[in-house]
């Protein structure tokens, strides 16, 4: 069973049990068959009206899929692709056909079979892309069915509330207190059941199915990339490293700390970088130890500092040549630009001070 699904169900049941046990005098007050029948029956009827029977009858299968730990064995698919690429590079067609029967992934088996049948690469990729799109559409529709149920359940909960309130109004005049309480329970518990069914069962199942579809699409795209590399006669090592990059879990695609990456997800460069740096440091230390000591030389007094030569004037540009872009433009009075700007700012400050004094 899927561990996260099991933990979520246990946490939800415990939370409800604790809330009911600590907040009410009678826990059986939360059990109302009339409100539950309105919510479950109305939701089921709406789904049957909105979807064909061939899709509705798959609901138990989808529930088993959510509860079951359905995790794709991507490493097995990578190993099978690498083995098939090795056989394909060696042009061992008979062995490839024999080993193809042992491949467990039907999507991979179809792609390799088309490759063995000398199908053009563009047709193989087109067919595989069509199968990916079909799987995405079908599984999206299955997840969407649970999202639709999550919308129906609260609506029928409100319907049960209206039914209970209508019956309550008819009993206010001459009804007994027990009958009024029963109708009020129907009105409130129907909404409770609708919200619980939508937010604790239907929506989580839809999210789980969507996440499963995303993982399956990643695997199928990885297989398609491997088949494309086999069409190009890429080597098995290149195929293996490219496919591992599809499944690598990297938090930051730009920088991951260099040699801090460890474990099976770390690439060969990341795994060998610390050893290479340690080896280079050890080699440098050994070379420094083996190098002969250089004789000490007498320290010569530093030469007296010479005055810097005056800067030569920049030559005038020839006729017809354009002046450099960074050459400062001369001022009419021959003064540097900084002095002119400072005098202009001082004059503006004096004028402003005079104007404030007159006021």
N, C-alpha and C positions, 0 to 999 in steps of 0.2 A: 504493500500500500504506500502511496505517496506520503512521505513524512510530513510535509508542510500542510497537506490537506487534513491529515489525522490530527495534527496539533491544533489547527484552526477549529475543527469540529469540537475537540475536547474543550478548548478555551471557551467557545461559544456556549456549549451546554453548561459548563460550570458557572459561567457568568449569569446565565438565565436562572439556574437553580439557586444561586446565592441571592440574587435580587428578589426572586419570588419568595424564598424562605424567610428573608429578613424584612420584607416590606409589607407582607400581608398576614392577616390572622388566619386565613384559610387558603392554602395553596391550591386547592381544587377549584377556587373561583376563577383561576386562569384557564381552566379547561371548559370550553364552550363549543359543543359539537355543531350547533347551528351556525355560528360565525365561521367555524373552520370549514364547514360544508359549502358555505357561500363563496369563500375565497378559493378553495381548491377546485370546486366544481366549476365556478365561473372562469377561472384561469384555464383549466383544461378545455372547456368548451370553446373559449376564444382561440386557443392555439389550434384546435382541430378545425375551426372554421377558417383560420388564416393560412394554414399550411397543409400541403397534401399529406396523405397517409404515409407514403414512403419516406418522408422526412420525419414525421412525428414518431414513427416506430423505431427510429434510431436514438431516441432519448435514453433508453436504458443502456445502450452501448456507449453513449457519450458519458453517462454517469460512471460507468465502469472505467472508462478511460481516465476520468478525473481522479478517481480513487486509486487506480493502479499506478505504480511507479513506472511511467512510460518514458524512459530516457534513451535517446538515440546513442548507439555505440559508434561514435565518430572515429575513434581510433581504428576499429575494425574496418570501416569503410576506407580509411586512408591506407591501411596495410593492403587491402585488396586492390585498390587503385595502383599502388606502387608495384605490386607483383604483376598486375596485368600490363602496366607500362613497360616493365622489364621484358616480359615475353613479347610484347609488340615491337620493341626496339630490336630484339634479336630475330624478329620475323619468324617466330615459332608459332605458326597459326594453329597447328593441331593441338599443341599443349595449351594454348590460350583458350581454344574451344572446350577442351576438357576441364580446365580449371574454372571456366565461366559458369559451369553448372553448379559449382560449389558456392558461388557468390550469393549472399543472403539478401542484398539490397536489390529489389527489382528495378529501381530507377538506374542504378549503376549497371545492372545486367543488360538492360535495354540499350544503353549508350555504347557499351563495349561490343555488343552484338551488331549494332549498326556499323560500328567502326570495322569489325571483321568482314562485314558484307560489302566493304568499299563504298559506303555511302558518303557523299560529299560532306565536308565539315559544316558548311552553312546549313544544309538540310538537317544534320544531326542537332546542331544548336537550336535551330528553329523548332524542331519537335520537342526537345527537352524544355525549352522556354514555354511552349504551349502546355506541357504537362505541369510545369510549376504554376502557371497562371490558373490552370483548372483546379489544382489542389488548393490554391489560395482562395479562390472563389467559393469552393464547396465548404471548406472549413470555416470561412468567414460567415457563411450563411448558417452553419450549425451554431456558432457562437452567438450570432444575432438572434437566433430563436430564443435563447435563454435571456437575452436582454429584453426581448419583447415580452416574455413572461414576467420579467421584473417590472415592466410597466403595467401589465394587466393586474398583478396581485394587489397593489395598493388601491387601484381603481375599484376592484370588487370589494376590497375592505371598506371603502367609503360607501359602496352600495349596501353592504351589510349594516353599516351604521345608519343609513337612511331607513332601511327596513325596521331596525330596532326602534328608531325614534318615531316612526309612523305608528307602530304598534303601541308604543308608550303613550302617545297622544290619545289613542282610542281608549286607553285604560285609566286615564287620569280622572275621569268623572266617577266611575263606579267600580273600578278594578281594585283588587286586593294589593297589598304591599308586596307580596311574593311575586305576583305577576308583573308588577311594575319593575321590580329588581331584575327579573329574568330578561325582560325586554331591554333594560338598560345595559345588562351584561352583553347581550347580543350586539348592541350598538357599539360598545367600546372594544370588545374583544375581536370583532371583525377587522377593525382598523389595525389592531395589534398584530393579528395573524398576517394581514397583507403586507405590512412593513417588514415583519420578520422573514416572510418567505422571499420578498424581493431583495433585501439587503444582506441576508445571511446565507442564502442558498443560490438564488438565480444569478445575481451579479457576480459573486465570486467564481461560480462555475464558468461564466462567460469569459472572465478575465483569464482564468486558467487555460481555457481552450485557445484563446488568442495567443497567449505566451507559447503554448505548445506548437501552434502553427508557425510562429516566428522561428522557433528552433528548427523545425522541420525544413523551412525554407532555406535557412542557412546551410544545412547539410546538403540539400539538393543543389544549391548554387555551388557549393564546394565540389560536388561530384561533377557538375557540368563543366567547371573550370578544369578539373582533372582530365575529362574526356577531350576538351579542347587542346590541352597540352599533349595528350597522346596523339592527336591528329598532327601536331607539329613535330612529332618525334623528339620530344624533350626527354632528358635523362631521368632515371628514377629518383636520383638525389634532388634534382630541381623540382620534380613533382611533389616529393615528400615535404620539402621546405615550404613550397607555395601553399600546399593544403594545410600545413600546420599554422600558417599565418591566418587562415580563415578562422581557426578555432582558438587562437591565442586570446587569452583574457588579459587585456592591458587596460589599466585604469586611465592612463594618459598616453595618447597616441604620439605625442611630440617628445616627451621626456619622461622616463620611468626610473630615473636614479642610476642609470648606467649598470654597474656590476652588482647592484642590490637585487636584481631579478634572479630568483632561484627556482628550483623545482622543474618539473617537466615542461612548463610553459616557456622557460627561458631558452632562447636560441643558442646555437653553438658559439656565436661571437660573445654573447653575454656570459656564457659559462666559462669560456677560456680567457676572458679579459683579465681577471685577477691573477691567474697563473702566469699569463704573459708579462704583466707588469712586474710581478715578483721576480720572474726569471731575468727580466732586463735589469732590475735593480741589483740582483746578485751578480750578473755578468759585469755590470759597471763597477761594483765593489771589487771583484777579482781583478779586473783590469787595472784599477787604481792601485791595488796592492802589489801587482807584478811590475808596474812601471818603475824604472830606476829613478832615484832621487836626483833632481837637477841641482847642479852646483850653485852655491849662493854667489851672487854677483854684487859688486860694489854698488851702493846706491849713489846715483849721480844727483847732483844738486839740480833743482829745476831751473830751466832757463829763465832769465828775466823777462817779465811780461813786456811786450812791445805795444806801443800805442796803436790803436786800430787806424788803418788807412782811411782817409776821408772818402766818403762814398762818391763815386763818379756820377756825373750828371747823366741822366738817361738820354741816349741819342734821339735826335728828332726823327720822326718817321719820314720815310721817303715820300715824294710826291705821288699821290694816287693810292698810297697804302692807308688803311684804316687804323685809327688809334686803338690801343688795347682797351678792353672793356673796363678794367679796374683802375685805370689812370685817373687820379683826382683832377677835377676841373679847377683851374686857377681862379682866384678872386680878382675883381677889378683893382683893388687896392694892394694886392700882393700879400695879404695876410692869410695865415692858415684858416681853414674852415672852422676849427674849434674856437678860435679867438673871435671870429665874426659871430658865431652862434651865441657865445657867452655875452658879448656886448649887446646883442639884440635882446636876449632874455633880461639883462640888467635894465635896459631902457624900458621894456614893458613893465617891469616891477616898479620902477620909479614913477611911471605914469599912473599906474593903479594906486600907488600910495598917495600921490598928489590928489587924485580924484576923491579918495576916501577922506582926506584932510579937509577939502573944501566942503564936503557934506556935513 
